[in-house]
Amino acid sequence: MFWTLLKKEMQIELRSKEISVSMLAFGLTVILTFAFAFNVSPIIFKTFAPGLFWIMILFIAVLGLHRMYAYEKDFDAFSLMVSAPVDRGLIFLAKWVSGVVFLFITELLIVPPFLLFLQLNLVLNVYQGLLLLLMGNLGIMVIGSLVSGLAMRAKMSEVLLPILLFPLVSPIIIAATKATVGLVNRSPFWQWQIWVLIMGTFIVIFAIVGYTIFDHITEE
Amino acid sequence: MRFFADKKNSVWLGLVLLMLAIDMWVVVTYTPMVPDQHWAQKIFYVHVPVAWTAFLSYFVVMVAGILFLIKKDYYWDRVGLAAAELGTMYTTLVLITGPIWAKPIWGKPWIWEPRLTTTLILFLVYIGYFMLREFGGHPERVARYAAIIGIVAFVDVPIIFLSVKFWSPEIQSHPQIEMVAQPHRILIPFFYSLITFTLLYIIMLRFRIHILKLKHEEAENGL
């Protein structure tokens, strides 16, 4: 059943490309804003880059999350889905995994312009970089899927989502930024593995909480 | 029925007020001056109990949230809301008393100290919680969502604390670490203060739950 739900999310996105295109376009405008706002030497940019990168990812993730649940509102699709005999926890898992995939694809497309426009000349370990992106995405999306699931069905969802999400996701932002600093400075992995472990702990805990509690979000 | 018409409650309130008055008197006159900190240290007899009460209150929100989701009894929703309100009030006090102590001791009012940072993050989550309560729409749904936020927020606390602790390892000069080595003239008033603030919290929580119950009854009866 999980695969069916995941397939549904993927198919909708493949047909409309709504989420990825919005996230990518928004990401590019954020990079432009950063480039203008921090118009200083590339060396200083390098110091700020990890933090700026994760701010950008958080912003585009909020946009993506909003879109992911907004189309469920059309024709009351969400109510139809939860009225099906499906384990609601699986709906959460499918939303989470598809969110991670969409964000990951967007990131792969947005990293080159990020490096280019901010004039960052970095030599990175690709595997470690991909691991970090994946962990950051899993962390942001696990709590994001949970919070946007409930914010969507409340009034003022577009305001409530970031207000609730940003403080709750702060351990991931701290850990992802710190780990990226280690990656950019080419420090050995053991020096920043603690941050990957913190992200891992966060992901496992909230995956279990989300799976267990999502039933109460979808109740009519 | 009026809350304080119940003799038990009025005795409790009187006792707590008396204990509070003694607490303040003891803190000002009996507790010794700590070298280098002087009067600034005295705020810790308020700051730490208030912080403890704030976290206790958010713990109550989580427990009430779990019970509400399981039992669907609106009593637990009211407990959760009352505890969230009090928790946020106490958190505000923590965020005020922390910088009052930090300014003379650390030289600046704000430092990203793990406990203070965790408190600030929780405070921000609860701003969202109250916005959801106030503007979320459908009351039954909002009650469920608030319970979920209360649970998620408290589960997040240890991870936030750990990540901030590793993020700024140089900030470890929080005085509570040395508490064990303190003389009894500091320790006894400190624990007395802790008990007083906890008792004050309990009566406040019960009073608030009572008011929320009256409001609920009023709404149901269409008065």
Interface residues (C-beta under 8 A of the other chain):
Chain A: I143 L146 V147 L150 A151 R153 A154 K155 M156 V159 L160 I163 L164 F166 P167 L168 S170 P171 I174 A175 K178 I194 W195 I198 T201 F202 I205 F206 V209 I213 H216 I217 E219
Chain B: L69 I121 L122 L124 V125 I127 G128 Y129 M131 L132 F135 G136 G137 H138 R141 V142 R144 Y145 A147 I148 I149 I151 V152 A153 V155 D156 I159 I160 L162 S163 V164 F166 W167
